[in-house]
Amino acid sequence: MTLIICKCDAYQVLWPGTGVHLFYIIPLKKINMKALVYYGPGKKSWEEQPKPAIKESTDALVKILKTTICGTDLHIMKGDMPEVASGRILGHEGVGVIEEVGSSVSNFKKGDHVIISCVTSCGKCEYCKKGMYSHCEKGGWILGYMIDGTQAEYVRIPYADNSLYPIPAGSDEEALVMLSDILPTGFECGVLNGQVKPGDTIAIVGAGPVGMAALLTSQFYTPAEIIVIDQDDNRLAVAKTFGATHTINSAKENALIKVMELTDGRGVDTAIEAVGVPPTFELCEEIISAGGHIANIGVHGKSVTLHMEKLWDRNISITTRLVDTVTTPMLFKTVQSKRIEPKKLITHRFKLDQMIEAYDTFEHAAREKALKVLLEN
């Protein structure tokens, strides 16, 4: 006779002289990981959290190898996005290795190295079929926003077949982290929406990582002049090395007057807003030429003034966009061929458990001369 006490994890002992096997419960050890957790504006903690698990058949569990911090994470930390719940693990960029896949995942297997897209797409809804993955009815930008993200040792990726990209052996994975978000964001929201053309004069307002990504990718279209505007001399100096023809420190000189001097009073053909605060958007309104394009990239937590009393007859277009990552495969090829080298944006490197120090560095970018910080597990 066998007496079963528990069908879960247990060990069995033979009761001497009886032939009875007793099964004793072994308490399951809770598997934890370390993660950066948001607890409201200005509050964060690097702490133990439960390791994520497969929930749906389309999920993948990814062990993070490299991740980074985005300007959007700073917007969350400032309270610009009150919809982000307390207790959320932040982060939406990274590369990793597949730990486990759900039964419906066909493009990836355990051990594959992957780029994690900042945008989750089911690939089947109306918006996905239009290529508007950012508005996927079951996904979109949810990582580190509506669901737990990549600033952790492990992350669960929904709709893995459509939301991950394979990394060939021997690839520079530090460079490929930039394909999670900033490169496609700068290119799609700034360059493509701004309709940059050969011979154009463009202005990029904001020389942070996304502004630099717009600077790099705008050169696919050979604009005649690229004016970069910021308040950080170090970032402006870096912008020069990345291809800016002119730089303006708006803290030291009047950016509007300077742009008009550089353009013989006409203004720029494309103004790319890459900060997300009212003064920078309004500067774009002031420097745009007749028939020009204002392309907004910045994440805005406050309202801005649209000066229609000045713009109504200027034949301009204003675009907004959340990155769709539809250009990631093309950008991947340009990075692999070294036509652009986004790895140069990385200024600081940390171990994953130095997350709080990395945040401090990125939050004080001017003081630390920081562009992109990389964290390695």
C-alpha positions as CSV (number, residue, x, y, z in Angstrom):
1,M,0.0,0.0,0.0
2,T,1.2,3.5,-0.9
3,L,0.0,6.6,1.0
4,I,0.2,9.7,-1.1
5,I,0.3,12.9,1.0
6,C,1.3,15.3,-1.8
7,K,1.6,15.1,-5.6
8,C,3.8,18.1,-5.8
9,D,7.6,18.3,-5.1
10,A,8.2,15.7,-2.4
11,Y,10.5,13.0,-1.3
12,Q,9.5,9.5,-0.4
13,V,10.6,7.3,2.5
14,L,9.9,3.6,3.0
15,W,8.3,2.9,6.3
16,P,10.4,0.1,7.7
17,G,8.7,-3.3,7.8
18,T,5.4,-2.1,6.3
19,G,6.0,-1.7,2.5
20,V,4.4,1.7,2.8
21,H,5.9,4.7,0.9
22,L,5.3,8.0,2.6
23,F,5.6,11.1,0.5
24,Y,6.7,14.3,2.3
25,I,6.2,17.8,0.9
26,I,9.3,19.7,0.0
27,P,8.5,23.4,0.2
28,L,9.1,25.0,-3.1
29,K,11.9,27.5,-3.0
30,K,10.7,30.8,-4.5
31,I,12.9,31.8,-7.3
32,N,13.7,35.5,-7.3
33,M,15.7,37.9,-9.4
34,K,17.0,41.5,-9.0
35,A,15.2,44.4,-10.7
36,L,14.8,48.2,-10.7
37,V,11.3,48.9,-9.2
38,Y,9.5,52.2,-9.5
39,Y,7.5,53.3,-6.4
40,G,6.2,56.7,-7.6
41,P,7.8,59.9,-8.6
42,G,11.4,60.1,-7.5
43,K,11.2,56.7,-5.8
44,K,13.0,53.6,-7.1
45,S,14.7,50.5,-5.6
46,W,17.1,47.8,-6.8
47,E,15.6,44.8,-5.1
48,E,14.5,41.2,-5.2
49,Q,11.4,40.5,-7.2
50,P,9.8,37.2,-8.3
51,K,11.4,35.8,-11.5
52,P,8.8,36.1,-14.3
53,A,7.3,33.0,-15.9
54,I,5.6,32.0,-19.1
55,K,2.0,33.1,-18.9
56,E,0.8,32.7,-22.5
57,S,1.8,30.2,-25.2
58,T,3.2,33.2,-27.3
59,D,5.6,34.3,-24.5
60,A,9.3,34.1,-24.2
61,L,11.4,34.4,-21.0
62,V,14.6,36.2,-21.7
63,K,17.7,36.5,-19.5
64,I,18.9,40.1,-19.9
65,L,22.5,40.3,-21.0
66,K,22.7,44.1,-21.6
67,T,20.2,46.9,-21.0
68,T,20.1,50.6,-20.7
69,I,18.2,53.6,-19.4
70,C,16.0,55.7,-21.6
71,G,15.0,59.3,-21.3
72,T,11.4,58.0,-21.1
73,D,12.4,56.3,-17.9
74,L,13.4,59.6,-16.5
75,H,10.0,61.1,-17.5
76,I,8.4,58.3,-15.6
77,M,10.6,59.0,-12.6
78,K,9.6,62.7,-12.7
79,G,5.9,61.7,-12.6
80,D,5.2,62.7,-16.2
81,M,3.3,59.4,-16.6
82,P,1.1,58.9,-13.6
83,E,-0.5,55.9,-15.3
84,V,2.6,53.9,-14.5
85,A,1.8,51.8,-11.4
86,S,3.8,51.8,-8.3
87,G,5.8,48.5,-8.1
88,R,6.5,48.4,-11.9
89,I,9.8,47.1,-13.1
90,L,11.1,49.8,-15.5
91,G,13.0,49.4,-18.8
92,H,12.2,48.7,-22.5
93,E,15.6,48.2,-24.1
94,G,18.0,45.4,-24.2
95,V,19.5,42.2,-25.6
96,G,19.4,38.8,-24.0
97,V,19.3,35.1,-24.4
98,I,16.1,33.0,-24.5
99,E,15.6,31.0,-21.3
100,E,12.3,29.5,-22.2
101,V,9.6,29.8,-24.9
102,G,5.8,29.2,-24.9
103,S,4.4,26.3,-26.9
104,S,3.2,28.6,-29.8
105,V,6.6,30.4,-30.3
106,S,8.1,29.1,-33.6
107,N,10.9,31.6,-34.4
108,F,13.0,31.2,-31.3
109,K,14.3,28.6,-29.0
110,K,16.2,28.3,-25.7
111,G,19.7,29.7,-26.1
112,D,19.0,32.1,-28.9
113,H,20.4,35.6,-28.5
114,V,17.9,38.3,-29.3
115,I,17.2,42.1,-29.5
116,I,14.2,43.1,-27.4
117,S,12.0,45.6,-29.2
118,C,10.7,48.4,-27.1
119,V,7.3,47.8,-28.8
120,T,5.3,44.6,-28.4
121,S,3.3,43.5,-31.4
122,C,0.8,40.7,-31.9
123,G,1.2,40.9,-35.7
124,K,-2.5,40.2,-36.3
125,C,-4.6,43.1,-35.2
126,E,-5.8,46.0,-37.4
127,Y,-3.0,48.3,-36.3
128,C,-0.3,45.7,-36.7
129,K,-1.5,45.0,-40.3
130,K,-1.0,48.7,-41.0
131,G,2.5,48.6,-39.6
132,M,1.5,50.7,-36.6
133,Y,2.9,48.3,-34.0
134,S,3.0,51.0,-31.4
135,H,-0.8,50.9,-31.3
136,C,-1.1,47.1,-31.3
137,E,-4.4,46.3,-29.7
138,K,-2.7,43.7,-27.4
139,G,0.7,45.3,-27.1
140,G,2.3,48.5,-28.2
141,W,4.7,50.2,-25.8
142,I,3.9,48.2,-22.7
143,L,7.4,47.0,-21.5
144,G,8.4,48.9,-18.4
145,Y,5.1,50.9,-18.7
146,M,2.1,48.7,-18.4
147,I,4.0,45.4,-17.7
148,D,7.3,44.7,-16.1
149,G,10.3,45.6,-18.2
150,T,14.0,45.0,-19.0
151,Q,15.9,46.6,-16.1
152,A,16.1,43.3,-14.4
153,E,17.8,39.9,-14.6
154,Y,14.9,38.4,-16.5
155,V,11.9,39.7,-18.5
156,R,8.8,38.1,-20.0
157,I,8.2,39.1,-23.6
158,P,4.7,38.7,-24.9
159,Y,4.2,37.8,-28.6
160,A,7.8,36.9,-28.9
161,D,7.8,35.9,-32.5
162,N,6.9,39.5,-33.5
163,S,8.6,41.4,-30.7
164,L,12.2,39.9,-30.7
165,Y,14.9,40.0,-33.4
166,P,17.5,37.2,-33.7
167,I,21.2,38.2,-33.2
168,P,23.7,36.3,-35.4
169,A,26.7,34.8,-33.8
170,G,29.7,37.2,-33.5
171,S,27.5,40.4,-33.6
172,D,28.4,43.4,-31.4
173,E,25.6,43.2,-28.9
174,E,26.5,46.5,-27.3
175,A,25.7,48.3,-30.6
176,L,22.5,46.3,-31.0
177,V,21.1,47.5,-27.7
178,M,20.6,50.8,-29.6
179,L,18.2,49.0,-31.9
180,S,15.7,48.3,-29.1
181,D,14.5,51.9,-29.1
182,I,16.6,55.0,-29.8
183,L,17.7,54.3,-33.4
184,P,14.3,53.4,-34.8
185,T,12.7,56.2,-32.7
186,G,15.1,58.9,-34.0
187,F,14.7,57.6,-37.5
188,E,11.0,57.0,-37.7
189,C,9.6,59.8,-35.5
190,G,12.2,62.4,-36.5
191,V,13.8,61.7,-39.9
192,L,10.9,59.9,-41.7
193,N,8.1,62.0,-40.2
194,G,10.2,65.1,-40.8
195,Q,10.5,64.2,-44.5
196,V,14.2,65.0,-44.6
197,K,15.4,65.3,-48.2
198,P,18.8,65.8,-49.9
199,G,19.9,69.4,-49.7
200,D,17.6,70.3,-46.7
201,T,18.6,72.3,-43.8
202,I,17.4,70.6,-40.6
203,A,17.5,71.4,-36.9
204,I,17.6,68.9,-34.1
205,V,16.5,70.4,-30.8
206,G,18.0,68.2,-28.1
207,A,21.3,66.4,-28.3
208,G,20.4,63.5,-26.0
209,P,20.6,59.9,-27.2
210,V,17.4,60.1,-29.3
211,G,18.4,63.4,-30.8
212,M,21.8,61.9,-31.7
213,A,20.1,58.9,-33.3
214,A,18.1,61.4,-35.5
215,L,21.4,63.1,-36.3
216,L,23.0,59.8,-37.4
217,T,20.1,58.5,-39.4
218,S,19.3,61.8,-41.0
219,Q,22.5,61.5,-42.9
220,F,21.0,58.7,-45.0
221,Y,19.3,61.5,-46.9
222,T,22.3,63.9,-47.2
223,P,20.8,67.1,-45.8
224,A,23.0,70.1,-46.7
225,E,23.1,71.4,-43.1
226,I,22.3,69.9,-39.7
227,I,22.0,72.3,-36.9
228,V,22.0,70.7,-33.4
229,I,20.6,72.8,-30.5
230,D,21.2,71.9,-26.8
231,Q,22.4,73.5,-23.5
232,D,25.2,71.0,-22.9
233,D,28.5,71.9,-24.5
234,N,29.8,68.3,-24.2
235,R,26.8,66.9,-26.1
236,L,27.2,69.6,-28.8
237,A,30.9,68.7,-29.2
238,V,29.9,65.0,-29.7
239,A,27.2,66.1,-32.2
240,K,30.0,67.7,-34.2
241,T,31.9,64.4,-34.4
242,F,28.7,62.7,-35.5
243,G,28.1,65.0,-38.4
244,A,26.4,68.2,-37.2
245,T,27.4,71.1,-39.4
246,H,26.5,73.7,-36.8
247,T,25.8,73.6,-33.1
248,I,24.0,76.2,-30.9
249,N,24.1,76.3,-27.1
250,S,20.7,77.8,-26.3
251,A,21.7,78.6,-22.8
252,K,24.4,80.9,-24.0
253,E,22.9,82.5,-27.2
254,N,19.6,83.2,-28.7
255,A,18.8,80.0,-30.7
256,L,16.1,81.7,-32.8
257,I,18.4,84.5,-33.9
258,K,21.3,82.2,-34.6
259,V,19.2,79.8,-36.7
260,M,17.8,82.7,-38.7
261,E,21.4,84.0,-39.3
262,L,22.4,80.5,-40.5
263,T,19.4,80.3,-42.9
264,D,19.3,83.8,-44.3
265,G,16.1,84.4,-42.4
266,R,14.2,81.5,-43.9
267,G,14.3,79.0,-41.1
268,V,14.8,75.3,-41.4
269,D,13.1,72.8,-43.6
270,T,12.7,70.3,-40.8
271,A,12.7,70.9,-37.1
272,I,13.0,67.7,-34.9
273,E,11.9,68.1,-31.3
274,A,13.8,65.6,-29.2
275,V,13.4,66.8,-25.6
276,G,9.7,66.9,-24.6
277,V,9.3,70.2,-22.8
278,P,7.3,73.3,-23.9
279,P,10.3,75.7,-24.6
280,T,11.9,73.3,-27.1
281,F,8.6,72.6,-29.0
282,E,7.9,76.3,-29.2
283,L,11.4,76.9,-30.5
284,C,10.6,74.5,-33.3
285,E,7.6,76.5,-34.1
286,E,9.7,79.7,-34.3
287,I,12.5,78.3,-36.5
288,I,10.4,76.4,-39.1
289,S,10.4,77.7,-42.6
290,A,7.3,78.0,-44.8
291,G,6.4,74.6,-46.1
292,G,8.5,72.9,-43.4
293,H,8.0,70.0,-41.1
294,I,8.0,69.9,-37.3
295,A,8.6,66.3,-36.2
296,N,8.0,65.7,-32.5
297,I,10.0,62.9,-30.8
298,G,10.0,64.1,-27.2
299,V,7.8,62.6,-24.5
300,H,5.6,65.5,-23.3
301,G,4.4,65.6,-19.7
302,K,3.0,69.1,-19.9
303,S,0.9,71.0,-22.4
304,V,2.6,73.2,-25.0
305,T,1.3,76.3,-26.8
306,L,0.5,75.9,-30.5
307,H,0.9,79.3,-32.0
308,M,-1.6,79.1,-34.7
309,E,-1.8,82.9,-34.9
310,K,1.7,82.6,-36.5
311,L,1.5,79.3,-38.2
312,W,-1.9,79.1,-39.9
313,D,-0.7,80.4,-43.2
314,R,2.8,78.9,-43.2
315,N,2.0,75.6,-45.0
316,I,3.8,73.6,-42.4
317,S,3.1,70.1,-41.1
318,I,3.4,68.9,-37.5
319,T,3.7,65.2,-36.8
320,T,3.6,63.1,-33.7
321,R,4.5,59.4,-33.4
322,L,5.3,56.6,-31.1
323,V,8.0,54.5,-32.6
324,D,6.6,51.5,-34.5
325,T,10.0,49.7,-35.0
326,V,9.1,48.9,-38.6
327,T,12.5,50.0,-39.7
328,T,14.5,47.9,-37.2
329,P,15.4,45.2,-39.8
330,M,16.8,47.9,-42.2
331,L,18.7,49.6,-39.3
332,F,20.0,46.3,-38.2
333,K,21.7,45.9,-41.6
334,T,23.2,49.3,-41.4
335,V,24.6,48.7,-38.0
336,Q,26.0,45.3,-39.0
337,S,27.7,46.8,-42.0
338,K,29.0,49.6,-39.8
339,R,27.5,52.3,-42.0
340,I,26.4,53.8,-38.7
341,E,28.0,53.1,-35.4
342,P,25.5,53.7,-32.5
343,K,27.9,52.1,-30.1
344,K,29.7,55.4,-30.0
345,L,26.7,56.8,-28.1
346,I,27.7,54.6,-25.1
347,T,29.6,56.8,-22.6
348,H,29.3,54.8,-19.4
349,R,29.2,51.1,-18.6
350,F,28.0,49.5,-15.4
351,K,27.2,46.0,-14.0
352,L,23.5,45.3,-13.7
353,D,23.6,45.5,-9.9
354,Q,24.9,49.1,-10.2
355,M,21.5,50.2,-11.5
356,I,21.0,53.0,-9.0
357,E,24.5,54.4,-9.7
358,A,23.7,54.2,-13.4
359,Y,20.5,56.1,-12.9
360,D,22.3,58.8,-11.0
361,T,24.8,59.2,-13.8
362,F,22.1,59.4,-16.5
363,E,20.0,61.8,-14.4
364,H,23.0,64.1,-14.1
365,A,24.1,63.7,-17.7
366,A,25.6,67.2,-18.1
367,R,27.7,66.7,-14.9
368,E,28.8,63.2,-15.9
369,K,29.1,63.9,-19.6
370,A,26.8,61.0,-20.2
371,L,24.9,60.0,-23.3
372,K,23.9,56.4,-23.2
373,V,24.7,54.2,-20.1
374,L,25.0,50.5,-20.7
375,L,24.3,47.8,-18.0
376,E,25.6,44.3,-18.3
377,N,24.4,41.2,-16.5
